[in-house]
């Protein structure tokens, strides 16, 4: 009888332990369900060499790469296919990537003068995936830092960020902090130490992705200046032609 009693007590103890472990495991899964889903997605995702190169070129660390792959990134070489995945909100505004329905889409720009664009776009969209996984409190805390940085950038005469944010105010007014999170991280060299520490979660060397951005943005600025110059010249020629035409008509 004593042996049976001992066996029963041991069995009860094991059952309690198993139940406790099960409850702890279930609670952990409930709390970390987003991470578990992401981990499963990353395990199932097989990045192409080109996709893996984008993560390396943008200096994503292990966490940044994890969120990038969790977004199941797709690199599009077809403009029509990309447009179907990332429709424009405004016809005049070109986009090169998007994070839609949990999937990262990047247009594969092959012009050698703009070869850095896909890596910067990949980093930009990865940060949208990271933002999507932040808690409400984290977003509020980081949002304060982002808006403080935005105010500093608005005071700069060389920044066109205000113009860009006007677009997001029209098309995605509920996601302004989300957009600032991606833009400031990938395009702004000097930021507050607090933000630098935050972005260090995702990049081994954030300056590397900013270098890539500046390598092609300078060309965009130069092209814009050339376009403005040509526009002004055409307007001047048009005025000269109109003046000469009036003078000719007045002499006949």
C-alpha positions, 0 to 999 in steps of 0.5 A, a space after each residue: 500500500 505504501 508503494 502504491 501511495 508513493 507511486 500515486 504521489 509521484 504521478 501526481 507531481 509529474 502531472 502537476 509539473 507537466 501542466 505547469 510547463 504547458 501553462 507557462 509554454 502557452 502563456 509564453 506563446 500567447 505573449 510572443 505570438 508575433 515573434 513565433 510567427 516571424 520566426 516561422 516565416 524566416 525559417 521558411 523563407 529562402 532569400 536569393 543572393 540578390 536579396 541577401 546582398 541588399 541586407 548586407 549592403 544596407 548594413 542590416 544587423 541580425 535583428 534588421 535582417 530578421 525583420 527584413 526576411 520576416 517581411 518575405 521581401 520580393 524584388 520586382 524587375 517588372 514595372 507592371 508587376 511592381 505597380 500591381 503590388 505597390 499602387 501609387 497614391 498619387 500619379 505624380 509621386 513615384 515609389 520604389 518600394 512598399 510594405 503591404 499586407 506584411 510583405 516587403 516589395 522592392 523595385 529592382 532599379 538596374 541603372 548603374 547610376 542608381 544601383 544603391 537605390 534598392 538597398 536603401 529602399 530595402 532598409 526603408 521598408 524593413 523599418 516599416 516592418 520593425 515599426 509594425 512590431 513595436 508596442 504602442 508605448 515604444 511607438 509613442 516614445 520613439 515618435 517624440 524623438 522623431 518629431 523633435 528631429 523632424 523639427 530640427 530638419 525643417 529648420 535646415 534650408 537644404 532639407 526637402 523633408 517637409 515637402 515629402 511629409 506633405 505627401 504622406 499627410 495627404 495619403 497616409 495621415 495616420 502613419 507620419 511617425 512610421 514614415 519619419 522612422 524609415 526616412 530619418 534612419 536611412 537618409 539623415 546622417 546626424 541625429 540625436 544620440 537617443 535615436 542613434 541608439 534606437 536605430 542601432 537595434 537594426 543596423 551594424 553601421 547606419 552611416 553605411 546606408 546613409 552613404 548609399 542614399 547620398 550617392 544617388 540623391 546628389 544626382 537627383 538634386 543635380 538633375 533637379 537643378 539642371 531641369 530648373 535651369 532649363 525651364 528658366 532658359 526656356 521661359 526666357 527664350 519664350 519671352 524673347 520670342 514673344 517680344 520680337 514677334 510683337 516688335 515685328 508685328 508693330 513694324 508691318 
